[in-house]
Amino acid sequence: MPRWAAVGSVLVVSGLLLSACSSSAGSAADRAGGSSSSGGAVVSPSAARAVVRRTMATNNTANAELNGRLLATYEAGSAFALDDASYRGDRAARFRPPNSPFTVDISAVAVARRASWPARFLAVGTQRSLLPKAPAGPSCDALLYFERQSAGGRWRLFLEPTVNASASPRPATGAGGFAAP
């Protein structure tokens, strides 16, 4: 039991340390899928970009409210563990972070071409504040790894590491913007 307590402590501390450049991304309402223009794939690169765009509004709402229930509708894995730990820590400390809505300007997307579920993609982009007169802050690139298990399922953000702006790798893509095999 003490080992798990230590692991939990590491997750809480890591979540708090990463919160300067890390945040949630996802969308409870997203149901985007492929189209006839996706060449038979269940999700196209353009649909993946739309998933990221739509998820940011939900993410900003969850962040502003420190809403772990909303967070759980679009995050899973380590993305959820770190962000939920940050929310819990803020609530326990009675700390209300300043409203700082942001978006991710996508520079690259790599979609695994799949004709059946599950589907997954990686989006790479730079975080940008949506505040009209945002103070200067760290500029971070985000790597957002999404998965969706079925046509009726939700897109879930599993991984969301951030790096210094312009330091993120760019995924290799092939025909139609799909990830290279």
Steps between C-alpha positions, in 0.01 A plus 500: 500500500773758574638445149165598344478801727841608371387451141190710571716773653726501195195537273365792703836678509562430131157632412560820689846549350379438147196723529686805366512347153253217531127488497213290392377466148202309376131525437207340671280583203734381225368231271715579192586212273617432152337609182490386145803723437706306758563216257318239708671594827283538810657841567668741261773754575248783460259331743787459748574873480130569564509273807784708647326830421172390661665352807663827602172666608416204723854499634486870584169451684638207703814699587304808607269294722764246616235252389635146528172345383511698178870419466419128522271529196791568264824396670639164605833348594781724616336811355205453735712392799720810485227754428257355753776502765562866421128578531478313831807678636362840401162424656661369821709817527194710420699646213312628200741536206456812289284454192742428220317340208721387218502307177754288318595623155553170319813483287485128422267206542580133449196274463543125487310392187256239626187360341364382836502604864687581719638817345785719621690810406772735618460876469796735544462872552584808699291609796361853460305709748150611404509803730504827302783650707670187626815554703817355356557149625675183402437387146442128483442248227254224582497142377142375530434127462132413450323164477142399428391141550183487290276703273269569795784576740665824598840626406727476806824682553751254650831684481571873490867571557622852434841624396658836431343668199640384168680208667234239432555233237288511187340170408564354158194489280429350164224518240191687614669619818483160668783377722779330312491122550 
